[in-house]
Amino acid sequence: MATIRRRNGRYHVQIRRKGFPPITGTFSRLTVARRWIASIEADIENKTYIDYSEAETTTLNGLLERYETDILPSKKGKKVEHYRIGTLRQHLGHYCLSDLSLTVIRGYRDTRLKTLSSSSLKRELVILSRILNLASLDWGITLPHGNPVPQLSLPKTDHARTRRLETGEEKRLLQGLEQGSELDHIIQLALETGMRRGEILSLRKEDIDLVNSTLLIRLTKNGEPRTIPLSSVARNVLRAQLSASQWVTEGVIRLHKPSLFSYTPRGLSGAFLRLCRRIGIDDLRFHDLRHEATSRFFEKGLNPIEVATITGHKDTR
């Protein structure tokens, strides 16, 4: 049964059918409202009606809040992802899910590309796509436009960094630090192992096997733990950091931090950047130390599979 009410010059329609939630619509013309009623009722009779009501009443902001509450806390990169969600909320949060068409997402792309690189925008769109898939597949919200993100094209860029340490730069980095400091140990460990920033900062005492000269890396980018060999330099660095991370009370030596290093990821990157500025090294990022270590492995004669086993790279090219 359909009812039509005129209110403030517009026609408000509600269709009620047993087994269906109320279906509502608002129109400026009575003829259009009646055609809409006929179309909906025909779909119901033919069992082809699709209920978009939740998508029409749920904003992307509401979906983002649910994701932040239910999903994000268990994710490894939740701090960075939280920041990107804030950007999505700022630009798209006010849209109802039913209005998130390819045209809308394309407009978001064009706006963001004015101030953002293609690779950075892709990271935001990956989050948006993941959330829309969750809404559709896990949370039972039918989206009229589906997930439009995979249909979106992005400019292709190849800005892969190839920065390596130049002659004398490693010496300048280490001489610019207090010998035996955390940052000193971290830089040496990165150059000896090729570990990522997060992998180094998540190390614990129990991951280190000095007897067998191996290190267990539990928290990796691809989620697969790996065990790597330790050079003599890496072994000495870890031994020194273990000693620095301990204190003695009542004759018992205990670790006073859950992790071997106290830096946060952003704190480490910031400290490394300040060091480079202070000693006059340009265009060097902490992640470049991983590239340097990887190149050195090849120069020592290791084959691609051996290098990938140590560094955790999936692509052995």
Phi and psi in degrees as GROMACS dihedral restraints (atoms count N, CA, C in turn):
[ dihedral_restraints ]
;  ai    aj    ak    al  type     phi  dphi    fc
    3     4     5     6     1  -114.3    20    10
    4     5     6     7     1   139.5    20    10
    6     7     8     9     1  -123.2    20    10
    7     8     9    10     1   142.7    20    10
    9    10    11    12     1  -123.2    20    10
   10    11    12    13     1   127.2    20    10
   12    13    14    15     1  -125.5    20    10
   13    14    15    16     1   134.3    20    10
   15    16    17    18     1   -93.9    20    10
   16    17    18    19     1   129.1    20    10
   18    19    20    21     1  -145.6    20    10
   19    20    21    22     1   122.4    20    10
   21    22    23    24     1    53.7    20    10
   22    23    24    25     1    40.3    20    10
   24    25    26    27     1    80.0    20    10
   25    26    27    28     1     5.2    20    10
   27    28    29    30     1  -123.4    20    10
   28    29    30    31     1   160.7    20    10
   30    31    32    33     1  -107.1    20    10
   31    32    33    34     1   116.7    20    10
   33    34    35    36     1   -99.9    20    10
   34    35    36    37     1   123.1    20    10
   36    37    38    39     1  -114.3    20    10
   37    38    39    40     1   139.4    20    10
   39    40    41    42     1  -135.1    20    10
   40    41    42    43     1   129.3    20    10
   42    43    44    45     1  -111.8    20    10
   43    44    45    46     1   127.5    20    10
   45    46    47    48     1  -117.9    20    10
   46    47    48    49     1   127.5    20    10
   48    49    50    51     1  -138.9    20    10
   49    50    51    52     1   141.9    20    10
   51    52    53    54     1   -61.3    20    10
   52    53    54    55     1   131.8    20    10
   54    55    56    57     1    89.2    20    10
   55    56    57    58     1    -1.2    20    10
   57    58    59    60     1  -127.2    20    10
   58    59    60    61     1   147.0    20    10
   60    61    62    63     1   -70.3    20    10
   61    62    63    64     1   159.7    20    10
   63    64    65    66     1   -56.9    20    10
   64    65    66    67     1   135.8    20    10
   66    67    68    69     1  -111.3    20    10
   67    68    69    70     1   123.3    20    10
   69    70    71    72     1  -123.6    20    10
   70    71    72    73     1   156.2    20    10
   72    73    74    75     1  -159.3    20    10
   73    74    75    76     1   157.3    20    10
   75    76    77    78     1  -128.3    20    10
   76    77    78    79     1   134.1    20    10
   78    79    80    81     1  -137.9    20    10
   79    80    81    82     1   155.6    20    10
   81    82    83    84     1   -89.4    20    10
   82    83    84    85     1   -19.4    20    10
   84    85    86    87     1  -125.6    20    10
   85    86    87    88     1   141.0    20    10
   87    88    89    90     1   -66.3    20    10
   88    89    90    91     1   -38.9    20    10
   90    91    92    93     1   -63.2    20    10
   91    92    93    94     1   -38.1    20    10
   93    94    95    96     1   -67.5    20    10
   94    95    96    97     1   -41.0    20    10
   96    97    98    99     1   -60.5    20    10
   97    98    99   100     1   -42.1    20    10
   99   100   101   102     1   -68.4    20    10
  100   101   102   103     1   -38.2    20    10
  102   103   104   105     1   -63.6    20    10
  103   104   105   106     1   -38.9    20    10
  105   106   107   108     1   -64.0    20    10
  106   107   108   109     1   -42.3    20    10
  108   109   110   111     1   -59.6    20    10
  109   110   111   112     1   -46.6    20    10
  111   112   113   114     1   -62.1    20    10
  112   113   114   115     1   -40.2    20    10
  114   115   116   117     1   -66.4    20    10
  115   116   117   118     1   -45.1    20    10
  117   118   119   120     1   -64.8    20    10
  118   119   120   121     1   -45.2    20    10
  120   121   122   123     1   -65.3    20    10
  121   122   123   124     1   -34.9    20    10
  123   124   125   126     1   -65.8    20    10
  124   125   126   127     1   -41.8    20    10
  126   127   128   129     1   -62.4    20    10
  127   128   129   130     1   -39.9    20    10
  129   130   131   132     1   -64.2    20    10
  130   131   132   133     1   -44.8    20    10
  132   133   134   135     1   -62.7    20    10
  133   134   135   136     1   -37.3    20    10
  135   136   137   138     1   -87.4    20    10
  136   137   138   139     1     1.1    20    10
  138   139   140   141     1    60.6    20    10
  139   140   141   142     1    35.5    20    10
  141   142   143   144     1  -116.2    20    10
  142   143   144   145     1     7.5    20    10
  144   145   146   147     1   -72.4    20    10
  145   146   147   148     1   134.8    20    10
  147   148   149   150     1  -116.3    20    10
  148   149   150   151     1   127.6    20    10
  150   151   152   153     1   -87.0    20    10
  151   152   153   154     1   111.6    20    10
  153   154   155   156     1  -104.0    20    10
  154   155   156   157     1    13.2    20    10
  156   157   158   159     1   -60.6    20    10
  157   158   159   160     1   -39.1    20    10
  159   160   161   162     1   -68.1    20    10
  160   161   162   163     1   -37.6    20    10
  162   163   164   165     1   -66.5    20    10
  163   164   165   166     1   -30.4    20    10
  165   166   167   168     1   -77.9    20    10
  166   167   168   169     1   -19.3    20    10
  168   169   170   171     1  -111.7    20    10
  169   170   171   172     1    -1.7    20    10
  171   172   173   174     1  -109.0    20    10
  172   173   174   175     1   125.8    20    10
  174   175   176   177     1   -87.7    20    10
  175   176   177   178     1   161.1    20    10
  177   178   179   180     1   -61.5    20    10
  178   179   180   181     1   -33.5    20    10
  180   181   182   183     1   -58.9    20    10
  181   182   183   184     1   -42.8    20    10
  183   184   185   186     1   -63.1    20    10
  184   185   186   187     1   -38.8    20    10
  186   187   188   189     1   -67.1    20    10
  187   188   189   190     1   -40.4    20    10
  189   190   191   192     1   -64.0    20    10
  190   191   192   193     1   -39.3    20    10
  192   193   194   195     1   -63.7    20    10
  193   194   195   196     1   -41.3    20    10
  195   196   197   198     1   -63.7    20    10
  196   197   198   199     1   -41.2    20    10
  198   199   200   201     1   -63.4    20    10
  199   200   201   202     1   -43.2    20    10
  201   202   203   204     1   -65.1    20    10
  202   203   204   205     1   -31.4    20    10
  204   205   206   207     1   -82.3    20    10
  205   206   207   208     1   -43.8    20    10
  207   208   209   210     1   -93.1    20    10
  208   209   210   211     1   -32.9    20    10
  210   211   212   213     1  -111.7    20    10
  211   212   213   214     1   -47.1    20    10
  213   214   215   216     1   -59.1    20    10
  214   215   216   217     1   -40.1    20    10
  216   217   218   219     1   -56.3    20    10
  217   218   219   220     1   -26.6    20    10
  219   220   221   222     1   -90.4    20    10
  220   221   222   223     1    -1.9    20    10
  222   223   224   225     1   -89.5    20    10
  223   224   225   226     1   145.9    20    10
  225   226   227   228     1   -67.9    20    10
  226   227   228   229     1   -40.1    20    10
  228   229   230   231     1   -99.6    20    10
  229   230   231   232     1    41.4    20    10
  231   232   233   234     1   -66.2    20    10
  232   233   234   235     1   -29.1    20    10
  234   235   236   237     1   -67.8    20    10
  235   236   237   238     1   -47.1    20    10
  237   238   239   240     1   -67.4    20    10
  238   239   240   241     1   -40.5    20    10
  240   241   242   243     1   -66.0    20    10
  241   242   243   244     1   -36.0    20    10
  243   244   245   246     1   -60.4    20    10
  244   245   246   247     1   -39.6    20    10
  246   247   248   249     1   -64.3    20    10
  247   248   249   250     1   -43.6    20    10
  249   250   251   252     1   -69.1    20    10
  250   251   252   253     1   -34.1    20    10
  252   253   254   255     1   -62.3    20    10
  253   254   255   256     1   -37.3    20    10
  255   256   257   258     1   -60.5    20    10
  256   257   258   259     1   -37.5    20    10
  258   259   260   261     1   -67.6    20    10
  259   260   261   262     1   -43.3    20    10
  261   262   263   264     1   -60.6    20    10
  262   263   264   265     1   -41.1    20    10
  264   265   266   267     1   -63.9    20    10
  265   266   267   268     1   -41.1    20    10
  267   268   269   270     1   -62.6    20    10
  268   269   270   271     1   -40.4    20    10
  270   271   272   273     1   -92.8    20    10
  271   272   273   274     1   -33.7    20    10
  273   274   275   276     1  -124.5    20    10
  274   275   276   277     1    -6.3    20    10
  276   277   278   279     1   -58.5    20    10
  277   278   279   280     1   -29.5    20    10
  279   280   281   282     1   -78.4    20    10
  280   281   282   283     1   -11.8    20    10
  282   283   284   285     1   -74.8    20    10
  283   284   285   286     1   137.8    20    10
  285   286   287   288     1   -71.1    20    10
  286   287   288   289     1   151.2    20    10
  288   289   290   291     1   -60.4    20    10
  289   290   291   292     1   -30.7    20    10
  291   292   293   294     1   -68.4    20    10
  292   293   294   295     1   -16.8    20    10
  294   295   296   297     1   -99.6    20    10
  295   296   297   298     1    -1.4    20    10
  297   298   299   300     1   -80.7    20    10
  298   299   300   301     1    79.6    20    10
  300   301   302   303     1   -93.5    20    10
  301   302   303   304     1   172.3    20    10
  303   304   305   306     1   -59.9    20    10
  304   305   306   307     1   -35.0    20    10
  306   307   308   309     1   -62.9    20    10
  307   308   309   310     1   -42.2    20    10
  309   310   311   312     1   -65.4    20    10
  310   311   312   313     1   -46.0    20    10
  312   313   314   315     1   -66.7    20    10
  313   314   315   316     1   -34.7    20    10
  315   316   317   318     1   -64.3    20    10
  316   317   318   319     1   -39.8    20    10
  318   319   320   321     1   -63.9    20    10
  319   320   321   322     1   -39.1    20    10
  321   322   323   324     1   -62.3    20    10
  322   323   324   325     1   -44.1    20    10
  324   325   326   327     1   -57.3    20    10
  325   326   327   328     1   -48.6    20    10
  327   328   329   330     1   -64.9    20    10
  328   329   330   331     1   -36.7    20    10
  330   331   332   333     1   -67.7    20    10
  331   332   333   334     1   -44.9    20    10
  333   334   335   336     1   -70.1    20    10
  334   335   336   337     1   -33.2    20    10
  336   337   338   339     1   -68.1    20    10
  337   338   339   340     1   -11.9    20    10
  339   340   341   342     1   -72.7    20    10
  340   341   342   343     1   -24.3    20    10
  342   343   344   345     1  -128.5    20    10
  343   344   345   346     1     4.5    20    10
  345   346   347   348     1  -139.3    20    10
  346   347   348   349     1   147.7    20    10
  348   349   350   351     1   -75.1    20    10
  349   350   351   352     1   159.8    20    10
  351   352   353   354     1   -61.1    20    10
  352   353   354   355     1   -39.2    20    10
  354   355   356   357     1   -67.8    20    10
  355   356   357   358     1   -37.5    20    10
  357   358   359   360     1   -68.7    20    10
  358   359   360   361     1   -40.4    20    10
  360   361   362   363     1   -62.9    20    10
  361   362   363   364     1   -38.0    20    10
  363   364   365   366     1   -58.9    20    10
  364   365   366   367     1   -36.5    20    10
  366   367   368   369     1   -65.6    20    10
  367   368   369   370     1   -37.1    20    10
  369   370   371   372     1   -67.5    20    10
  370   371   372   373     1   -42.8    20    10
  372   373   374   375     1   -68.6    20    10
  373   374   375   376     1   -30.5    20    10
  375   376   377   378     1   -61.4    20    10
  376   377   378   379     1   -41.5    20    10
  378   379   380   381     1   -65.8    20    10
  379   380   381   382     1   -45.8    20    10
  381   382   383   384     1   -59.0    20    10
  382   383   384   385     1   -45.7    20    10
  384   385   386   387     1   -61.9    20    10
  385   386   387   388     1   -42.5    20    10
  387   388   389   390     1   -61.7    20    10
  388   389   390   391     1   -40.9    20    10
  390   391   392   393     1   -69.6    20    10
  391   392   393   394     1   -40.2    20    10
  393   394   395   396     1   -66.4    20    10
  394   395   396   397     1   -36.1    20    10
  396   397   398   399     1   -65.9    20    10
  397   398   399   400     1   -40.0    20    10
  399   400   401   402     1   -61.0    20    10
  400   401   402   403     1   -44.6    20    10
  402   403   404   405     1   -59.2    20    10
  403   404   405   406     1   -42.9    20    10
  405   406   407   408     1   -77.6    20    10
  406   407   408   409     1   -45.3    20    10
  408   409   410   411     1   -90.3    20    10
  409   410   411   412     1   -35.4    20    10
  411   412   413   414     1  -106.8    20    10
  412   413   414   415     1   -30.3    20    10
  414   415   416   417     1  -104.4    20    10
  415   416   417   418     1     3.2    20    10
  417   418   419   420     1    69.3    20    10
  418   419   420   421     1    25.9    20    10
  420   421   422   423     1   -99.1    20    10
  421   422   423   424     1   116.8    20    10
  423   424   425   426     1   -81.4    20    10
  424   425   426   427     1   122.7    20    10
  426   427   428   429     1  -100.3    20    10
  427   428   429   430     1   122.0    20    10
  429   430   431   432     1   -56.9    20    10
  430   431   432   433     1   -35.6    20    10
  432   433   434   435     1  -101.3    20    10
  433   434   435   436     1     8.3    20    10
  435   436   437   438     1    62.3    20    10
  436   437   438   439     1  -148.7    20    10
  438   439   440   441     1  -103.1    20    10
  439   440   441   442     1   103.3    20    10
  441   442   443   444     1   -79.1    20    10
  442   443   444   445     1   -10.4    20    10
  444   445   446   447     1   -59.8    20    10
  445   446   447   448     1   -45.0    20    10
  447   448   449   450     1   -61.7    20    10
  448   449   450   451     1   -19.3    20    10
  450   451   452   453     1   -82.1    20    10
  451   452   453   454     1    -8.5    20    10
  453   454   455   456     1   -83.2    20    10
  454   455   456   457     1   137.9    20    10
  456   457   458   459     1   -99.6    20    10
  457   458   459   460     1   147.5    20    10
  459   460   461   462     1  -126.9    20    10
  460   461   462   463     1   148.9    20    10
  462   463   464   465     1   -60.2    20    10
  463   464   465   466     1   136.5    20    10
  465   466   467   468     1   -83.3    20    10
  466   467   468   469     1   128.8    20    10
  468   469   470   471     1  -130.3    20    10
  469   470   471   472     1   150.5    20    10
  471   472   473   474     1  -131.8    20    10
  472   473   474   475     1    79.0    20    10
  474   475   476   477     1  -108.1    20    10
  475   476   477   478     1    34.6    20    10
  477   478   479   480     1   -60.9    20    10
  478   479   480   481     1   130.0    20    10
  480   481   482   483     1   -76.4    20    10
  481   482   483   484     1   141.7    20    10
  483   484   485   486     1  -123.9    20    10
  484   485   486   487     1    20.3    20    10
  486   487   488   489     1   -66.0    20    10
  487   488   489   490     1   125.9    20    10
  489   490   491   492     1  -121.0    20    10
  490   491   492   493     1   161.6    20    10
  492   493   494   495     1   -67.2    20    10
  493   494   495   496     1   132.5    20    10
  495   496   497   498     1   -86.1    20    10
  496   497   498   499     1   167.7    20    10
  498   499   500   501     1   -54.1    20    10
  499   500   501   502     1   125.4    20    10
  501   502   503   504     1    88.8    20    10
  502   503   504   505     1   -11.4    20    10
  504   505   506   507     1   -71.1    20    10
  505   506   507   508     1   -37.6    20    10
  507   508   509   510     1   -61.7    20    10
  508   509   510   511     1   -43.2    20    10
  510   511   512   513     1   -62.8    20    10
  511   512   513   514     1   -41.6    20    10
  513   514   515   516     1   -65.7    20    10
  514   515   516   517     1   -38.7    20    10
  516   517   518   519     1   -60.0    20    10
  517   518   519   520     1   -48.7    20    10
  519   520   521   522     1   -73.7    20    10
  520   521   522   523     1   -34.1    20    10
  522   523   524   525     1   -72.9    20    10
  523   524   525   526     1   -20.8    20    10
  525   526   527   528     1   -81.2    20    10
  526   527   528   529     1     1.0    20    10
  528   529   530   531     1  -119.2    20    10
  529   530   531   532     1   158.0    20    10
  531   532   533   534     1   -68.9    20    10
  532   533   534   535     1   125.8    20    10
  534   535   536   537     1   -60.9    20    10
  535   536   537   538     1   130.9    20    10
  537   538   539   540     1    88.0    20    10
  538   539   540   541     1     2.3    20    10
  540   541   542   543     1   -74.0    20    10
  541   542   543   544     1   164.6    20    10
  543   544   545   546     1   -57.2    20    10
  544   545   546   547     1   -46.5    20    10
  546   547   548   549     1   -64.8    20    10
  547   548   549   550     1   -36.7    20    10
  549   550   551   552     1   -58.8    20    10
  550   551   552   553     1   -47.5    20    10
  552   553   554   555     1   -64.8    20    10
  553   554   555   556     1   -40.4    20    10
  555   556   557   558     1   -65.4    20    10
  556   557   558   559     1   -44.5    20    10
  558   559   560   561     1   -62.4    20    10
  559   560   561   562     1   -45.6    20    10
  561   562   563   564     1   -62.8    20    10
  562   563   564   565     1   -40.3    20    10
  564   565   566   567     1   -65.8    20    10
  565   566   567   568     1   -40.0    20    10
  567   568   569   570     1   -62.7    20    10
  568   569   570   571     1   -42.0    20    10
  570   571   572   573     1   -71.9    20    10
  571   572   573   574     1   -26.8    20    10
  573   574   575   576     1   -87.5    20    10
  574   575   576   577     1   -25.5    20    10
  576   577   578   579     1  -117.8    20    10
  577   578   579   580     1   -21.3    20    10
  579   580   581   582     1    73.3    20    10
  580   581   582   583     1    18.1    20    10
  582   583   584   585     1   -70.5    20    10
  583   584   585   586     1   150.2    20    10
  585   586   587   588     1   -75.3    20    10
  586   587   588   589     1   161.9    20    10
  588   589   590   591     1   -54.3    20    10
  589   590   591   592     1   -50.6    20    10
  591   592   593   594     1   -65.8    20    10
  592   593   594   595     1   -32.6    20    10
  594   595   596   597     1   -66.8    20    10
  595   596   597   598     1   -40.3    20    10
  597   598   599   600     1   -66.2    20    10
  598   599   600   601     1   -45.1    20    10
  600   601   602   603     1   -72.6    20    10
  601   602   603   604     1   -15.6    20    10
  603   604   605   606     1   -93.7    20    10
  604   605   606   607     1     1.0    20    10
  606   607   608   609     1   -64.5    20    10
  607   608   609   610     1   142.9    20    10
  609   610   611   612     1  -126.1    20    10
  610   611   612   613     1   164.0    20    10
  612   613   614   615     1   -55.6    20    10
  613   614   615   616     1   -42.4    20    10
  615   616   617   618     1   -70.4    20    10
  616   617   618   619     1    -9.6    20    10
  618   619   620   621     1   -81.9    20    10
  619   620   621   622     1   -12.5    20    10
  621   622   623   624     1  -100.4    20    10
  622   623   624   625     1   125.5    20    10
  624   625   626   627     1  -118.6    20    10
  625   626   627   628     1    92.1    20    10
  627   628   629   630     1   -73.0    20    10
  628   629   630   631     1   -24.8    20    10
  630   631   632   633     1   -66.4    20    10
  631   632   633   634     1   -46.5    20    10
  633   634   635   636     1   -96.4    20    10
  634   635   636   637     1     2.6    20    10
  636   637   638   639     1    56.1    20    10
  637   638   639   640     1    50.2    20    10
  639   640   641   642     1  -133.5    20    10
  640   641   642   643     1   159.8    20    10
  642   643   644   645     1  -136.2    20    10
  643   644   645   646     1   127.8    20    10
  645   646   647   648     1   -92.6    20    10
  646   647   648   649     1   122.9    20    10
  648   649   650   651     1  -103.8    20    10
  649   650   651   652     1   107.1    20    10
  651   652   653   654     1   -83.7    20    10
  652   653   654   655     1   -47.3    20    10
  654   655   656   657     1   -97.2    20    10
  655   656   657   658     1    99.9    20    10
  657   658   659   660     1  -113.1    20    10
  658   659   660   661     1   165.7    20    10
  660   661   662   663     1   -64.0    20    10
  661   662   663   664     1   -38.9    20    10
  663   664   665   666     1   -91.7    20    10
  664   665   666   667     1     3.1    20    10
  666   667   668   669     1    81.2    20    10
  667   668   669   670     1     3.2    20    10
  669   670   671   672     1  -108.1    20    10
  670   671   672   673     1   112.1    20    10
  672   673   674   675     1   -60.0    20    10
  673   674   675   676     1   151.1    20    10
  675   676   677   678     1  -143.0    20    10
  676   677   678   679     1   153.2    20    10
  678   679   680   681     1  -112.6    20    10
  679   680   681   682     1   130.4    20    10
  681   682   683   684     1  -121.4    20    10
  682   683   684   685     1   154.1    20    10
  684   685   686   687     1   -77.0    20    10
  685   686   687   688     1   153.2    20    10
  687   688   689   690     1  -111.6    20    10
  688   689   690   691     1   131.9    20    10
  690   691   692   693     1   -74.8    20    10
  691   692   693   694     1   170.7    20    10
  693   694   695   696     1   -63.5    20    10
  694   695   696   697     1   -36.9    20    10
  696   697   698   699     1   -64.7    20    10
  697   698   699   700     1   -46.7    20    10
  699   700   701   702     1   -61.8    20    10
  700   701   702   703     1   -39.8    20    10
  702   703   704   705     1   -62.5    20    10
  703   704   705   706     1   -44.0    20    10
  705   706   707   708     1   -67.0    20    10
  706   707   708   709     1   -38.1    20    10
  708   709   710   711     1   -63.4    20    10
  709   710   711   712     1   -45.8    20    10
  711   712   713   714     1   -66.0    20    10
  712   713   714   715     1   -38.8    20    10
  714   715   716   717     1   -61.7    20    10
  715   716   717   718     1   -42.6    20    10
  717   718   719   720     1   -66.7    20    10
  718   719   720   721     1   -39.6    20    10
  720   721   722   723     1   -69.7    20    10
  721   722   723   724     1   -35.6    20    10
  723   724   725   726     1   -59.9    20    10
  724   725   726   727     1   -43.2    20    10
  726   727   728   729     1   -65.2    20    10
  727   728   729   730     1   -41.0    20    10
  729   730   731   732     1   -69.2    20    10
  730   731   732   733     1   -22.8    20    10
  732   733   734   735     1   -94.6    20    10
  733   734   735   736     1    12.3    20    10
  735   736   737   738     1  -117.8    20    10
  736   737   738   739     1   156.5    20    10
  738   739   740   741     1  -140.7    20    10
  739   740   741   742     1   155.8    20    10
  741   742   743   744     1  -109.3    20    10
  742   743   744   745     1   130.0    20    10
  744   745   746   747     1  -142.8    20    10
  745   746   747   748     1   126.9    20    10
  747   748   749   750     1    53.7    20    10
  748   749   750   751     1    36.2    20    10
  750   751   752   753     1    79.3    20    10
  751   752   753   754     1     1.4    20    10
  753   754   755   756     1  -109.9    20    10
  754   755   756   757     1   127.1    20    10
  756   757   758   759     1   -89.6    20    10
  757   758   759   760     1   126.3    20    10
  759   760   761   762     1  -134.2    20    10
  760   761   762   763     1   147.9    20    10
  762   763   764   765     1   -75.1    20    10
  763   764   765   766     1   133.1    20    10
  765   766   767   768     1   -98.7    20    10
  766   767   768   769     1     0.3    20    10
  768   769   770   771     1  -129.7    20    10
  769   770   771   772     1   144.8    20    10
  771   772   773   774     1   -66.2    20    10
  772   773   774   775     1   -30.1    20    10
  774   775   776   777     1  -109.6    20    10
  775   776   777   778     1   160.2    20    10
  777   778   779   780     1   -68.5    20    10
  778   779   780   781     1   -32.8    20    10
  780   781   782   783     1  -117.9    20    10
  781   782   783   784     1   149.9    20    10
  783   784   785   786     1   -97.9    20    10
  784   785   786   787     1    -8.3    20    10
  786   787   788   789     1   -66.8    20    10
  787   788   789   790     1   147.9    20    10
  789   790   791   792     1   -87.2    20    10
  790   791   792   793     1   161.8    20    10
  792   793   794   795     1   -55.2    20    10
  793   794   795   796     1   -47.4    20    10
  795   796   797   798     1   -67.1    20    10
  796   797   798   799     1   -36.3    20    10
  798   799   800   801     1   -64.3    20    10
  799   800   801   802     1   -39.0    20    10
  801   802   803   804     1   -66.6    20    10
  802   803   804   805     1   -46.3    20    10
  804   805   806   807     1   -60.6    20    10
  805   806   807   808     1   -40.6    20    10
  807   808   809   810     1   -65.2    20    10
  808   809   810   811     1   -43.2    20    10
  810   811   812   813     1   -63.9    20    10
  811   812   813   814     1   -39.2    20    10
  813   814   815   816     1   -67.1    20    10
  814   815   816   817     1   -40.6    20    10
  816   817   818   819     1   -63.9    20    10
  817   818   819   820     1   -42.2    20    10
  819   820   821   822     1   -64.8    20    10
  820   821   822   823     1   -38.0    20    10
  822   823   824   825     1   -61.5    20    10
  823   824   825   826     1   -46.7    20    10
  825   826   827   828     1   -61.9    20    10
  826   827   828   829     1   -40.5    20    10
  828   829   830   831     1   -65.2    20    10
  829   830   831   832     1   -40.5    20    10
  831   832   833   834     1   -65.6    20    10
  832   833   834   835     1   -35.9    20    10
  834   835   836   837     1  -100.6    20    10
  835   836   837   838     1     4.2    20    10
  837   838   839   840     1    78.8    20    10
  838   839   840   841     1    32.4    20    10
  840   841   842   843     1  -100.8    20    10
  841   842   843   844     1   123.7    20    10
  843   844   845   846     1   -99.0    20    10
  844   845   846   847     1   149.0    20    10
  846   847   848   849     1    54.0    20    10
  847   848   849   850     1    45.7    20    10
  849   850   851   852     1  -124.8    20    10
  850   851   852   853     1   125.6    20    10
  852   853   854   855     1  -111.4    20    10
  853   854   855   856     1   160.0    20    10
  855   856   857   858     1   -59.5    20    10
  856   857   858   859     1   -38.3    20    10
  858   859   860   861     1   -64.6    20    10
  859   860   861   862     1   -22.3    20    10
  861   862   863   864     1   -64.0    20    10
  862   863   864   865     1   -23.3    20    10
  864   865   866   867     1   -66.1    20    10
  865   866   867   868     1   -31.7    20    10
  867   868   869   870     1   -66.5    20    10
  868   869   870   871     1   -42.4    20    10
  870   871   872   873     1   -61.6    20    10
  871   872   873   874     1   -41.9    20    10
  873   874   875   876     1   -62.2    20    10
  874   875   876   877     1   -45.8    20    10
  876   877   878   879     1   -62.9    20    10
  877   878   879   880     1   -41.4    20    10
  879   880   881   882     1   -61.4    20    10
  880   881   882   883     1   -44.4    20    10
  882   883   884   885     1   -62.4    20    10
  883   884   885   886     1   -38.6    20    10
  885   886   887   888     1   -66.0    20    10
  886   887   888   889     1   -35.1    20    10
  888   889   890   891     1   -59.8    20    10
  889   890   891   892     1   -44.7    20    10
  891   892   893   894     1   -64.0    20    10
  892   893   894   895     1   -39.1    20    10
  894   895   896   897     1   -66.4    20    10
  895   896   897   898     1   -23.6    20    10
  897   898   899   900     1   -81.3    20    10
  898   899   900   901     1    -6.1    20    10
  900   901   902   903     1   102.6    20    10
  901   902   903   904     1     5.5    20    10
  903   904   905   906     1   -71.3    20    10
  904   905   906   907     1   146.1    20    10
  906   907   908   909     1   -86.4    20    10
  907   908   909   910     1   167.8    20    10
  909   910   911   912     1   -55.9    20    10
  910   911   912   913     1   -39.0    20    10
  912   913   914   915     1   -67.0    20    10
  913   914   915   916     1   -41.1    20    10
  915   916   917   918     1   -63.5    20    10
  916   917   918   919     1   -42.0    20    10
  918   919   920   921     1   -64.8    20    10
  919   920   921   922     1   -44.8    20    10
  921   922   923   924     1   -62.9    20    10
  922   923   924   925     1   -34.0    20    10
  924   925   926   927     1   -63.5    20    10
  925   926   927   928     1   -36.5    20    10
  927   928   929   930     1   -78.5    20    10
  928   929   930   931     1   -46.9    20    10
  930   931   932   933     1   -84.5    20    10
  931   932   933   934     1   -21.5    20    10
  933   934   935   936     1    85.7    20    10
  934   935   936   937     1     9.8    20    10
  936   937   938   939     1   -67.8    20    10
  937   938   939   940     1   135.6    20    10
  939   940   941   942     1   -82.4    20    10
  940   941   942   943     1   -35.2    20    10
  942   943   944   945     1   -92.0    20    10
  943   944   945   946     1   118.1    20    10
  945   946   947   948     1   -89.5    20    10
  946   947   948   949     1     6.7    20    10
